[in-house]
Amino acid sequence: MSVIVDCRMLSVSYGTFVALEGFSLELVPGRAAVLVGPNGAGKSTCLRVLSGLESESGGAVSVLGQRPQSASRAWRREVGVMPEHLGLFDALSIEEHLRLGAELYGLNGADAKVRIEELLELLGLAEGRGRFAAACSYGMRKKTALALAVLHAPKLLILDEPFEGLDPASCETVLALLNELKRRGAGLIVSSHMLMHVERLADEVLLLDGGKVVWRSEAKAEGELRAHYLDVVKAGALPALEWF
C-alpha cells in the first residue's frame, strides 16, 4: 500500500520554544494513527502542520505526495480537516455550512443533497439544521465540523479531538463512522484524550509529552493504553487544600 503521510523528524519552534521535535510517522490507507498526551504536548501543532495550517521549522513532511503548506487546490479536495477551533461561521446555520462545503468541494446538487441528509441524520443534527452556529451547543458545533470534514469523501482525515464535548451516544456514533471510513480505505490522523475510544479506533498510538513522541505502539488490549499513559504522564499529587 502507498504511503499517504510521511513525516521525517518534523519540528516546530516559536522563537526559543520548541512545540514539536523529531516527529516521524508513516500512514497508509485504511489505518488510523492517534496522538495522545497531556495538554500542550504538541498534538494540535502536529495536526496543523499536516493540514497545511502551519509551517514546519525543520524536518520533512509529505501528505498525499505534496507538502501541505504549498499544496494544490486539488490536494485540498482529498483531505478532510477538523481543526482545534472548528472553523465555523456564527452567522451560518448547520445546513448552510454543509451546503457551502459541498459547493466548495465541487459536489453536484443531487449527490450533495444525499450526503448532507445522511450526515445530518446520522449525527443527530437534522432537527437543528436551521440553527445558526452561534446558537448551537458545543457538541452540535463539533458534529457540524466533523460532517464538513467527511462530506467530500476524502482520502485522509485529520481530526483534532473528535470526541471532546460529545455525549456518550454521539461518541459511539462518531466512533462507528470513523471505523467505517477507515474500513473503506480512508487514512486517519486523530488527536484525542478519550483513551477508551482511542483503543477502539487506533492502529498505532503515539504518546507525546513535551513536544516529543515518548512512546508508540500498536493499539493494545482494553485498559492497557490507559495504564501505560498514566505510567508515562504522571497525574498531579493532590495537595492538602487546607484553605478550602
PyRosetta script that sets phi, psi and omega in degrees:
from pyrosetta import init, pose_from_sequence

init()
pose = pose_from_sequence("MSVIVDCRMLSVSYGTFVALEGFSLELVPGRAAVLVGPNGAGKSTCLRVLSGLESESGGAVSVLGQRPQSASRAWRREVGVMPEHLGLFDALSIEEHLRLGAELYGLNGADAKVRIEELLELLGLAEGRGRFAAACSYGMRKKTALALAVLHAPKLLILDEPFEGLDPASCETVLALLNELKRRGAGLIVSSHMLMHVERLADEVLLLDGGKVVWRSEAKAEGELRAHYLDVVKAGALPALEWF")
pose.set_psi(1, 142.7)
pose.set_omega(1, -178.4)
pose.set_phi(2, -75.0)
pose.set_psi(2, 147.6)
pose.set_omega(2, 177.7)
pose.set_phi(3, -79.7)
pose.set_psi(3, 127.0)
pose.set_omega(3, -179.7)
pose.set_phi(4, -102.1)
pose.set_psi(4, -20.5)
pose.set_omega(4, 173.3)
pose.set_phi(5, -131.7)
pose.set_psi(5, 127.0)
pose.set_omega(5, -179.8)
pose.set_phi(6, -135.9)
pose.set_psi(6, 104.2)
pose.set_omega(6, 177.6)
pose.set_phi(7, -110.0)
pose.set_psi(7, 133.4)
pose.set_omega(7, 179.1)
pose.set_phi(8, -128.2)
pose.set_psi(8, 109.3)
pose.set_omega(8, 175.0)
pose.set_phi(9, 52.3)
pose.set_psi(9, 45.5)
pose.set_omega(9, -178.4)
pose.set_phi(10, -68.2)
pose.set_psi(10, 136.7)
pose.set_omega(10, 176.9)
pose.set_phi(11, -140.4)
pose.set_psi(11, 150.8)
pose.set_omega(11, 177.6)
pose.set_phi(12, -138.0)
pose.set_psi(12, 126.9)
pose.set_omega(12, -180.0)
pose.set_phi(13, -128.7)
pose.set_psi(13, 148.4)
pose.set_omega(13, 173.1)
pose.set_phi(14, -122.3)
pose.set_psi(14, 95.8)
pose.set_omega(14, -172.9)
pose.set_phi(15, 64.9)
pose.set_psi(15, -124.3)
pose.set_omega(15, 179.7)
pose.set_phi(16, -89.1)
pose.set_psi(16, -7.3)
pose.set_omega(16, -178.9)
pose.set_phi(17, -87.6)
pose.set_psi(17, 126.0)
pose.set_omega(17, 179.3)
pose.set_phi(18, -99.9)
pose.set_psi(18, 111.4)
pose.set_omega(18, -178.1)
pose.set_phi(19, -86.7)
pose.set_psi(19, -27.9)
pose.set_omega(19, -179.0)
pose.set_phi(20, -148.8)
pose.set_psi(20, 135.2)
pose.set_omega(20, -174.9)
pose.set_phi(21, -143.8)
pose.set_psi(21, 127.3)
pose.set_omega(21, 172.5)
pose.set_phi(22, 65.3)
pose.set_psi(22, 32.4)
pose.set_omega(22, -177.0)
pose.set_phi(23, -82.9)
pose.set_psi(23, 125.2)
pose.set_omega(23, 178.6)
pose.set_phi(24, -130.4)
pose.set_psi(24, 141.2)
pose.set_omega(24, -178.0)
pose.set_phi(25, -161.8)
pose.set_psi(25, 138.6)
pose.set_omega(25, 168.4)
pose.set_phi(26, -120.6)
pose.set_psi(26, 133.9)
pose.set_omega(26, 179.6)
pose.set_phi(27, -132.3)
pose.set_psi(27, 134.8)
pose.set_omega(27, 177.8)
pose.set_phi(28, -113.5)
pose.set_psi(28, 163.8)
pose.set_omega(28, -179.5)
pose.set_phi(29, -57.7)
pose.set_psi(29, 145.5)
pose.set_omega(29, 175.9)
pose.set_phi(30, 80.0)
pose.set_psi(30, 14.3)
pose.set_omega(30, 178.4)
pose.set_phi(31, -129.9)
pose.set_psi(31, 156.2)
pose.set_omega(31, -179.1)
pose.set_phi(32, -123.6)
pose.set_psi(32, 126.9)
pose.set_omega(32, 171.4)
pose.set_phi(33, -106.7)
pose.set_psi(33, 127.8)
pose.set_omega(33, -177.0)
pose.set_phi(34, -118.0)
pose.set_psi(34, 128.8)
pose.set_omega(34, 178.3)
pose.set_phi(35, -95.1)
pose.set_psi(35, 126.9)
pose.set_omega(35, 176.4)
pose.set_phi(36, -124.7)
pose.set_psi(36, 165.0)
pose.set_omega(36, 179.5)
pose.set_phi(37, 147.7)
pose.set_psi(37, 168.2)
pose.set_omega(37, -178.1)
pose.set_phi(38, -68.4)
pose.set_psi(38, 167.3)
pose.set_omega(38, 175.1)
pose.set_phi(39, -56.9)
pose.set_psi(39, 136.7)
pose.set_omega(39, 179.3)
pose.set_phi(40, 81.3)
pose.set_psi(40, 12.2)
pose.set_omega(40, -176.9)
pose.set_phi(41, -78.6)
pose.set_psi(41, -16.9)
pose.set_omega(41, -179.7)
pose.set_phi(42, 113.7)
pose.set_psi(42, 5.0)
pose.set_omega(42, -176.7)
pose.set_phi(43, -64.0)
pose.set_psi(43, -53.0)
pose.set_omega(43, -178.3)
pose.set_phi(44, -65.6)
pose.set_psi(44, -35.5)
pose.set_omega(44, 176.3)
pose.set_phi(45, -59.2)
pose.set_psi(45, -45.3)
pose.set_omega(45, 178.7)
pose.set_phi(46, -60.1)
pose.set_psi(46, -45.7)
pose.set_omega(46, -178.8)
pose.set_phi(47, -65.8)
pose.set_psi(47, -35.2)
pose.set_omega(47, 178.4)
pose.set_phi(48, -65.1)
pose.set_psi(48, -37.8)
pose.set_omega(48, 177.8)
pose.set_phi(49, -66.5)
pose.set_psi(49, -45.6)
pose.set_omega(49, -178.1)
pose.set_phi(50, -64.2)
pose.set_psi(50, -29.9)
pose.set_omega(50, -179.3)
pose.set_phi(51, -92.7)
pose.set_psi(51, 0.5)
pose.set_omega(51, 176.5)
pose.set_phi(52, 85.6)
pose.set_psi(52, 9.8)
pose.set_omega(52, -179.2)
pose.set_phi(53, -86.3)
pose.set_psi(53, -9.4)
pose.set_omega(53, -178.9)
pose.set_phi(54, -151.8)
pose.set_psi(54, 150.6)
pose.set_omega(54, -179.5)
pose.set_phi(55, -95.0)
pose.set_psi(55, 144.6)
pose.set_omega(55, 174.5)
pose.set_phi(56, -74.7)
pose.set_psi(56, 153.0)
pose.set_omega(56, 176.1)
pose.set_phi(57, -93.4)
pose.set_psi(57, -24.2)
pose.set_omega(57, -179.9)
pose.set_phi(58, -161.8)
pose.set_psi(58, 167.4)
pose.set_omega(58, -178.3)
pose.set_phi(59, 85.5)
pose.set_psi(59, -170.3)
pose.set_omega(59, -178.1)
pose.set_phi(60, -133.6)
pose.set_psi(60, 144.0)
pose.set_omega(60, 178.9)
pose.set_phi(61, -140.9)
pose.set_psi(61, 130.7)
pose.set_omega(61, 175.9)
pose.set_phi(62, -130.7)
pose.set_psi(62, 126.1)
pose.set_omega(62, 177.8)
pose.set_phi(63, -124.9)
pose.set_psi(63, 118.4)
pose.set_omega(63, -175.5)
pose.set_phi(64, 51.3)
pose.set_psi(64, 38.7)
pose.set_omega(64, 174.2)
pose.set_phi(65, 82.5)
pose.set_psi(65, 3.4)
pose.set_omega(65, -179.7)
pose.set_phi(66, -131.8)
pose.set_psi(66, 157.9)
pose.set_omega(66, 171.4)
pose.set_phi(67, -78.1)
pose.set_psi(67, 122.4)
pose.set_omega(67, -172.2)
pose.set_phi(68, -55.7)
pose.set_psi(68, -38.2)
pose.set_omega(68, -174.9)
pose.set_phi(69, -69.5)
pose.set_psi(69, -16.9)
pose.set_omega(69, 179.2)
pose.set_phi(70, -127.4)
pose.set_psi(70, 24.9)
pose.set_omega(70, -175.1)
pose.set_phi(71, -73.0)
pose.set_psi(71, 159.5)
pose.set_omega(71, -178.6)
pose.set_phi(72, -78.1)
pose.set_psi(72, 166.9)
pose.set_omega(72, 175.7)
pose.set_phi(73, -62.9)
pose.set_psi(73, -37.7)
pose.set_omega(73, 178.2)
pose.set_phi(74, -60.6)
pose.set_psi(74, -38.5)
pose.set_omega(74, 177.5)
pose.set_phi(75, -59.1)
pose.set_psi(75, -41.2)
pose.set_omega(75, -176.5)
pose.set_phi(76, -67.7)
pose.set_psi(76, -18.8)
pose.set_omega(76, 175.7)
pose.set_phi(77, -83.9)
pose.set_psi(77, -5.0)
pose.set_omega(77, 178.4)
pose.set_phi(78, -104.0)
pose.set_psi(78, -2.0)
pose.set_omega(78, -176.3)
pose.set_phi(79, -123.1)
pose.set_psi(79, 135.4)
pose.set_omega(79, 174.4)
pose.set_phi(80, -112.9)
pose.set_psi(80, 127.7)
pose.set_omega(80, -173.1)
pose.set_phi(81, -124.8)
pose.set_psi(81, 132.5)
pose.set_omega(81, 167.5)
pose.set_phi(82, -118.6)
pose.set_psi(82, 101.5)
pose.set_omega(82, -174.2)
pose.set_phi(83, -77.4)
pose.set_psi(83, 170.0)
pose.set_omega(83, -177.9)
pose.set_phi(84, -54.9)
pose.set_psi(84, -41.6)
pose.set_omega(84, -175.7)
pose.set_phi(85, -102.4)
pose.set_psi(85, 15.7)
pose.set_omega(85, 170.1)
pose.set_phi(86, 71.4)
pose.set_psi(86, -37.0)
pose.set_omega(86, 173.8)
pose.set_phi(87, 71.8)
pose.set_psi(87, 33.0)
pose.set_omega(87, 179.1)
pose.set_phi(88, -93.3)
pose.set_psi(88, 161.9)
pose.set_omega(88, 177.7)
pose.set_phi(89, -104.3)
pose.set_psi(89, 122.9)
pose.set_omega(89, -175.2)
pose.set_phi(90, -57.9)
pose.set_psi(90, -33.5)
pose.set_omega(90, -173.9)
pose.set_phi(91, -90.2)
pose.set_psi(91, 6.3)
pose.set_omega(91, 175.4)
pose.set_phi(92, -107.2)
pose.set_psi(92, 145.4)
pose.set_omega(92, 175.7)
pose.set_phi(93, -78.2)
pose.set_psi(93, 170.6)
pose.set_omega(93, 177.2)
pose.set_phi(94, -57.5)
pose.set_psi(94, -49.7)
pose.set_omega(94, -178.0)
pose.set_phi(95, -66.2)
pose.set_psi(95, -37.3)
pose.set_omega(95, 178.2)
pose.set_phi(96, -63.1)
pose.set_psi(96, -36.3)
pose.set_omega(96, 175.2)
pose.set_phi(97, -58.3)
pose.set_psi(97, -46.1)
pose.set_omega(97, -176.8)
pose.set_phi(98, -70.6)
pose.set_psi(98, -37.3)
pose.set_omega(98, 176.8)
pose.set_phi(99, -64.8)
pose.set_psi(99, -41.9)
pose.set_omega(99, 177.5)
pose.set_phi(100, -64.1)
pose.set_psi(100, -42.8)
pose.set_omega(100, 178.2)
pose.set_phi(101, -60.5)
pose.set_psi(101, -43.2)
pose.set_omega(101, 179.3)
pose.set_phi(102, -60.6)
pose.set_psi(102, -42.0)
pose.set_omega(102, 180.0)
pose.set_phi(103, -65.0)
pose.set_psi(103, -43.2)
pose.set_omega(103, -179.4)
pose.set_phi(104, -65.3)
pose.set_psi(104, -32.0)
pose.set_omega(104, 179.9)
pose.set_phi(105, -88.8)
pose.set_psi(105, 2.4)
pose.set_omega(105, 174.3)
pose.set_phi(106, 76.3)
pose.set_psi(106, 25.5)
pose.set_omega(106, 178.3)
pose.set_phi(107, -80.0)
pose.set_psi(107, 139.6)
pose.set_omega(107, 179.3)
pose.set_phi(108, -76.5)
pose.set_psi(108, 165.9)
pose.set_omega(108, -171.8)
pose.set_phi(109, -57.3)
pose.set_psi(109, -49.9)
pose.set_omega(109, -176.6)
pose.set_phi(110, -67.5)
pose.set_psi(110, -45.2)
pose.set_omega(110, 179.9)
pose.set_phi(111, -64.2)
pose.set_psi(111, -43.6)
pose.set_omega(111, 179.9)
pose.set_phi(112, -61.1)
pose.set_psi(112, -41.4)
pose.set_omega(112, -178.5)
pose.set_phi(113, -62.5)
pose.set_psi(113, -44.1)
pose.set_omega(113, 179.4)
pose.set_phi(114, -61.5)
pose.set_psi(114, -47.6)
pose.set_omega(114, -178.3)
pose.set_phi(115, -62.6)
pose.set_psi(115, -44.7)
pose.set_omega(115, -178.4)
pose.set_phi(116, -62.6)
pose.set_psi(116, -44.6)
pose.set_omega(116, -179.2)
pose.set_phi(117, -63.3)
pose.set_psi(117, -43.2)
pose.set_omega(117, -179.7)
pose.set_phi(118, -63.2)
pose.set_psi(118, -42.7)
pose.set_omega(118, -178.8)
pose.set_phi(119, -70.1)
pose.set_psi(119, -40.0)
pose.set_omega(119, 177.6)
pose.set_phi(120, -60.9)
pose.set_psi(120, -44.0)
pose.set_omega(120, 179.7)
pose.set_phi(121, -68.0)
pose.set_psi(121, -47.3)
pose.set_omega(121, -177.5)
pose.set_phi(122, -58.4)
pose.set_psi(122, -44.2)
pose.set_omega(122, -172.9)
pose.set_phi(123, -91.3)
pose.set_psi(123, 6.9)
pose.set_omega(123, 176.7)
pose.set_phi(124, 70.2)
pose.set_psi(124, 31.7)
pose.set_omega(124, -177.4)
pose.set_phi(125, -108.5)
pose.set_psi(125, -2.7)
pose.set_omega(125, -172.6)
pose.set_phi(126, -60.8)
pose.set_psi(126, -44.8)
pose.set_omega(126, -177.2)
pose.set_phi(127, -68.4)
pose.set_psi(127, -29.3)
pose.set_omega(127, -179.1)
pose.set_phi(128, -100.9)
pose.set_psi(128, 18.2)
pose.set_omega(128, -173.3)
pose.set_phi(129, -57.6)
pose.set_psi(129, -29.5)
pose.set_omega(129, -178.1)
pose.set_phi(130, -90.9)
pose.set_psi(130, 2.1)
pose.set_omega(130, -177.1)
pose.set_phi(131, -79.0)
pose.set_psi(131, 134.2)
pose.set_omega(131, 175.8)
pose.set_phi(132, -64.2)
pose.set_psi(132, 146.3)
pose.set_omega(132, -178.8)
pose.set_phi(133, -57.6)
pose.set_psi(133, -34.6)
pose.set_omega(133, -179.3)
pose.set_phi(134, -63.1)
pose.set_psi(134, -24.6)
pose.set_omega(134, -178.0)
pose.set_phi(135, -98.9)
pose.set_psi(135, 2.2)
pose.set_omega(135, -178.4)
pose.set_phi(136, -86.8)
pose.set_psi(136, 152.3)
pose.set_omega(136, 171.1)
pose.set_phi(137, -68.3)
pose.set_psi(137, 165.4)
pose.set_omega(137, 179.2)
pose.set_phi(138, -61.3)
pose.set_psi(138, -40.2)
pose.set_omega(138, 179.7)
pose.set_phi(139, -61.7)
pose.set_psi(139, -40.8)
pose.set_omega(139, 178.0)
pose.set_phi(140, -65.8)
pose.set_psi(140, -39.6)
pose.set_omega(140, 177.3)
pose.set_phi(141, -63.8)
pose.set_psi(141, -42.0)
pose.set_omega(141, -180.0)
pose.set_phi(142, -61.6)
pose.set_psi(142, -43.9)
pose.set_omega(142, -179.2)
pose.set_phi(143, -70.0)
pose.set_psi(143, -31.9)
pose.set_omega(143, 174.9)
pose.set_phi(144, -64.5)
pose.set_psi(144, -43.5)
pose.set_omega(144, 178.6)
pose.set_phi(145, -64.2)
pose.set_psi(145, -36.8)
pose.set_omega(145, 177.5)
pose.set_phi(146, -67.2)
pose.set_psi(146, -42.9)
pose.set_omega(146, 177.8)
pose.set_phi(147, -58.5)
pose.set_psi(147, -41.4)
pose.set_omega(147, 177.5)
pose.set_phi(148, -62.6)
pose.set_psi(148, -35.8)
pose.set_omega(148, -177.6)
pose.set_phi(149, -70.2)
pose.set_psi(149, -30.7)
pose.set_omega(149, -176.0)
pose.set_phi(150, -102.2)
pose.set_psi(150, -10.2)
pose.set_omega(150, -172.3)
pose.set_phi(151, -52.9)
pose.set_psi(151, -39.4)
pose.set_omega(151, -174.2)
pose.set_phi(152, -95.4)
pose.set_psi(152, 15.5)
pose.set_omega(152, 177.5)
pose.set_phi(153, 52.3)
pose.set_psi(153, 59.1)
pose.set_omega(153, -176.6)
pose.set_phi(154, -71.4)
pose.set_psi(154, 159.6)
pose.set_omega(154, 175.2)
pose.set_phi(155, -77.4)
pose.set_psi(155, -25.1)
pose.set_omega(155, -178.6)
pose.set_phi(156, -135.6)
pose.set_psi(156, 132.8)
pose.set_omega(156, 174.5)
pose.set_phi(157, -112.4)
pose.set_psi(157, 130.7)
pose.set_omega(157, 177.0)
pose.set_phi(158, -119.9)
pose.set_psi(158, 107.3)
pose.set_omega(158, -169.1)
pose.set_phi(159, -123.8)
pose.set_psi(159, 123.9)
pose.set_omega(159, 178.5)
pose.set_phi(160, -97.6)
pose.set_psi(160, 109.5)
pose.set_omega(160, 177.3)
pose.set_phi(161, 54.4)
pose.set_psi(161, 62.4)
pose.set_omega(161, -177.9)
pose.set_phi(162, -68.9)
pose.set_psi(162, -17.2)
pose.set_omega(162, -177.3)
pose.set_phi(163, -99.8)
pose.set_psi(163, -14.0)
pose.set_omega(163, -175.7)
pose.set_phi(164, -63.3)
pose.set_psi(164, 132.5)
pose.set_omega(164, 175.2)
pose.set_phi(165, 81.9)
pose.set_psi(165, 3.4)
pose.set_omega(165, -179.3)
pose.set_phi(166, -98.6)
pose.set_psi(166, 147.7)
pose.set_omega(166, 174.8)
pose.set_phi(167, -71.5)
pose.set_psi(167, 163.2)
pose.set_omega(167, -175.4)
pose.set_phi(168, -56.4)
pose.set_psi(168, -40.9)
pose.set_omega(168, -180.0)
pose.set_phi(169, -64.9)
pose.set_psi(169, -41.2)
pose.set_omega(169, 178.3)
pose.set_phi(170, -65.2)
pose.set_psi(170, -37.2)
pose.set_omega(170, 176.3)
pose.set_phi(171, -59.5)
pose.set_psi(171, -42.8)
pose.set_omega(171, 178.6)
pose.set_phi(172, -63.9)
pose.set_psi(172, -40.4)
pose.set_omega(172, 178.7)
pose.set_phi(173, -63.0)
pose.set_psi(173, -46.9)
pose.set_omega(173, -179.2)
pose.set_phi(174, -64.5)
pose.set_psi(174, -41.0)
pose.set_omega(174, 178.8)
pose.set_phi(175, -61.6)
pose.set_psi(175, -44.5)
pose.set_omega(175, 178.4)
pose.set_phi(176, -62.7)
pose.set_psi(176, -41.1)
pose.set_omega(176, 178.8)
pose.set_phi(177, -61.9)
pose.set_psi(177, -47.5)
pose.set_omega(177, -177.7)
pose.set_phi(178, -65.4)
pose.set_psi(178, -39.9)
pose.set_omega(178, 177.4)
pose.set_phi(179, -66.2)
pose.set_psi(179, -34.9)
pose.set_omega(179, 177.6)
pose.set_phi(180, -69.1)
pose.set_psi(180, -41.2)
pose.set_omega(180, 177.6)
pose.set_phi(181, -64.2)
pose.set_psi(181, -38.3)
pose.set_omega(181, 176.0)
pose.set_phi(182, -63.0)
pose.set_psi(182, -43.0)
pose.set_omega(182, 179.3)
pose.set_phi(183, -60.8)
pose.set_psi(183, -31.2)
pose.set_omega(183, -179.6)
pose.set_phi(184, -86.1)
pose.set_psi(184, 5.1)
pose.set_omega(184, 171.4)
pose.set_phi(185, 108.6)
pose.set_psi(185, -0.8)
pose.set_omega(185, 177.9)
pose.set_phi(186, -74.6)
pose.set_psi(186, 144.2)
pose.set_omega(186, 170.1)
pose.set_phi(187, -92.1)
pose.set_psi(187, 145.8)
pose.set_omega(187, -178.2)
pose.set_phi(188, -129.3)
pose.set_psi(188, 134.4)
pose.set_omega(188, 167.0)
pose.set_phi(189, -124.7)
pose.set_psi(189, 119.2)
pose.set_omega(189, -168.5)
pose.set_phi(190, -132.5)
pose.set_psi(190, 143.2)
pose.set_omega(190, 167.3)
pose.set_phi(191, -108.8)
pose.set_psi(191, 145.8)
pose.set_omega(191, -179.9)
pose.set_phi(192, -163.1)
pose.set_psi(192, 146.5)
pose.set_omega(192, 169.7)
pose.set_phi(193, -97.4)
pose.set_psi(193, -7.8)
pose.set_omega(193, -174.8)
pose.set_phi(194, -86.3)
pose.set_psi(194, 86.1)
pose.set_omega(194, -171.7)
pose.set_phi(195, -62.8)
pose.set_psi(195, -32.2)
pose.set_omega(195, 179.9)
pose.set_phi(196, -63.8)
pose.set_psi(196, -32.8)
pose.set_omega(196, 178.0)
pose.set_phi(197, -82.7)
pose.set_psi(197, -34.2)
pose.set_omega(197, 177.8)
pose.set_phi(198, -56.8)
pose.set_psi(198, -42.9)
pose.set_omega(198, -178.3)
pose.set_phi(199, -63.4)
pose.set_psi(199, -23.4)
pose.set_omega(199, -177.8)
pose.set_phi(200, -98.3)
pose.set_psi(200, -1.5)
pose.set_omega(200, -178.7)
pose.set_phi(201, -119.1)
pose.set_psi(201, -39.0)
pose.set_omega(201, -166.8)
pose.set_phi(202, -76.1)
pose.set_psi(202, 139.6)
pose.set_omega(202, 164.7)
pose.set_phi(203, -95.8)
pose.set_psi(203, -22.9)
pose.set_omega(203, 175.0)
pose.set_phi(204, -145.0)
pose.set_psi(204, 136.7)
pose.set_omega(204, 178.0)
pose.set_phi(205, -115.1)
pose.set_psi(205, 132.8)
pose.set_omega(205, 176.3)
pose.set_phi(206, -120.6)
pose.set_psi(206, 118.9)
pose.set_omega(206, 179.4)
pose.set_phi(207, -95.5)
pose.set_psi(207, 116.8)
pose.set_omega(207, 179.2)
pose.set_phi(208, -103.4)
pose.set_psi(208, 144.7)
pose.set_omega(208, 174.6)
pose.set_phi(209, -153.2)
pose.set_psi(209, 127.2)
pose.set_omega(209, -179.4)
pose.set_phi(210, 62.2)
pose.set_psi(210, 30.6)
pose.set_omega(210, 177.3)
pose.set_phi(211, 84.5)
pose.set_psi(211, 0.4)
pose.set_omega(211, -177.5)
pose.set_phi(212, -122.3)
pose.set_psi(212, 150.4)
pose.set_omega(212, 171.8)
pose.set_phi(213, -78.3)
pose.set_psi(213, 114.3)
pose.set_omega(213, -176.8)
pose.set_phi(214, -101.6)
pose.set_psi(214, -11.0)
pose.set_omega(214, 176.5)
pose.set_phi(215, -164.1)
pose.set_psi(215, 142.0)
pose.set_omega(215, 176.3)
pose.set_phi(216, -146.4)
pose.set_psi(216, 145.6)
pose.set_omega(216, -177.6)
pose.set_phi(217, -166.1)
pose.set_psi(217, 159.9)
pose.set_omega(217, 167.5)
pose.set_phi(218, -66.5)
pose.set_psi(218, 154.3)
pose.set_omega(218, -178.2)
pose.set_phi(219, -56.7)
pose.set_psi(219, 140.1)
pose.set_omega(219, -175.8)
pose.set_phi(220, -106.4)
pose.set_psi(220, -178.1)
pose.set_omega(220, 177.6)
pose.set_phi(221, -63.3)
pose.set_psi(221, 155.4)
pose.set_omega(221, -176.9)
pose.set_phi(222, -54.2)
pose.set_psi(222, 130.1)
pose.set_omega(222, 178.7)
pose.set_phi(223, 92.9)
pose.set_psi(223, -20.9)
pose.set_omega(223, -176.9)
pose.set_phi(224, -73.1)
pose.set_psi(224, -36.6)
pose.set_omega(224, 178.8)
pose.set_phi(225, -62.7)
pose.set_psi(225, -44.7)
pose.set_omega(225, 179.2)
pose.set_phi(226, -58.9)
pose.set_psi(226, -44.2)
pose.set_omega(226, -179.6)
pose.set_phi(227, -62.9)
pose.set_psi(227, -42.3)
pose.set_omega(227, -179.2)
pose.set_phi(228, -69.9)
pose.set_psi(228, -40.7)
pose.set_omega(228, 178.7)
pose.set_phi(229, -56.2)
pose.set_psi(229, -49.5)
pose.set_omega(229, -177.1)
pose.set_phi(230, -73.0)
pose.set_psi(230, -17.2)
pose.set_omega(230, 173.8)
pose.set_phi(231, -75.9)
pose.set_psi(231, -33.5)
pose.set_omega(231, 179.9)
pose.set_phi(232, -86.5)
pose.set_psi(232, -47.3)
pose.set_omega(232, -178.5)
pose.set_phi(233, -104.1)
pose.set_psi(233, 102.0)
pose.set_omega(233, -172.2)
pose.set_phi(234, -74.0)
pose.set_psi(234, 136.9)
pose.set_omega(234, 172.5)
pose.set_phi(235, -70.3)
pose.set_psi(235, 148.1)
pose.set_omega(235, -179.7)
pose.set_phi(236, -66.9)
pose.set_psi(236, 141.5)
pose.set_omega(236, 177.2)
pose.set_phi(237, -76.1)
pose.set_psi(237, 132.7)
pose.set_omega(237, -177.6)
pose.set_phi(238, -72.6)
pose.set_psi(238, 123.8)
pose.set_omega(238, 178.3)
pose.set_phi(239, -75.9)
pose.set_psi(239, 179.4)
pose.set_omega(239, -176.0)
pose.set_phi(240, -66.8)
pose.set_psi(240, -31.3)
pose.set_omega(240, -179.3)
pose.set_phi(241, 55.2)
pose.set_psi(241, 36.8)
pose.set_omega(241, -178.2)
pose.set_phi(242, -65.2)
pose.set_psi(242, -19.6)
pose.set_omega(242, -179.0)
pose.set_phi(243, -79.0)
pose.set_psi(243, -12.7)
pose.set_omega(243, -173.7)
pose.set_phi(244, -83.4)
pose.dump_pdb("model.pdb")
